[in-house]
Amino acid sequence: MSVKSLKLNNGNLMPEIGLGTWKGDESGALVQTIKTAVDLGYRHIDCAPAYGNQREIGKALKEIQVPRKELFIVSKLFENSHRPELVEGALDHILEELQLDYLDVLLMHWPFALKPETDFGYDHEAKDIENVPIMDTWKAMEALVDKGKVRTIGVSNFNKTILEKMLPQCRIVPAINQIENHPYCQQKDIVEVCKKNDIVVTAYCPLGGVKINVMDDELIKRIADAHACTPAQVALSWILARGIAVIPKSSNPIRLKQNLKTVTLTSDEMRMIGDIKRHERKCDPGCDFEQLKWIFHPDEAECPVI
């Protein structure tokens, strides 16, 4: 099954549906999941050092019978490598784990930095945060494009304020902003500023997640019944119809196949989902650290120097 592509601002094409891999090896079956996904038509694989499973992904990529040029592999710069002199080494480690010669996309995973000795993952403390200007890191990422190690660079979890301060300083404008996006976390202001600046949005957690299961929403279930499809297909189709890429995660072959099949929602259905007032966010470091409140709550905390 072929997947439509979105054209990035550098002319490269990105499949609009990808496979998310966060917490993707909890059952030890990630290699088989990727093989199954590729057999079904997935070509866009989303990775990150913080997920702790890139070696498994690299093993799968080595074993699948698909030419490298047909794959679209995304990974991310972890926060402990934001110092400019550490950026290229961090990419080299990613490439070594994934057994690749280049990345299709490297994203800055979060708009804040951690001290280099901080471990990968999400279990860090306020004392681990350090001040590295975003543009210092970004310029080092731009240099990776010049060297041919990365074809496209972008950002992740960047809000409207950060982008508006950052963009005038960029030699290479971010091609992608990967953000949490689903019917309960629509982030319309960020989507709007991205579209205005020709930045493609990728939605992570497009189905919500644990404790934020949009598939249980009564409106979405009614629309799914009307289209004889799953609530997940409704949620994904609503995001895709807005020109946003999605990276749902699943290890179930049936759901992997279903997630590739979109439905055409009516304008009323699009509007009704867009009018959902419930707001819940799965990922918010500001809940743990007051110093990071500016990332998702710019009205409550001032954005630092970019």
Secondary structure, 3 states (H helix, E strand, C coil): CCCCEEECCCCCEEECEEEECCCCCCCCCHHHHHHHHHHHCCCEEECCHHHCCHHHHHHHHHHCCCCHHHCEEEEEECHHHCCHHHHHHHHHHHHHHHCCCCEEEEEECCCCEECCCCCCCCCCCHHHEECCCHHHHHHHHHHHHHHCCEEEEEEECCCHHHHHHHHHHCCCCCCEEEEECECCECCHHHHHHHHHCCCEEEEECCCEECCEEHHHCHHHHHHHHHHCCCHHHHHHHHHHHCCCEECCCCCCHHHHHHCCCCCCCCHHHHHHHHCCCCCCCCCCHHHCCHHHCCCCCCCCCCCCCC
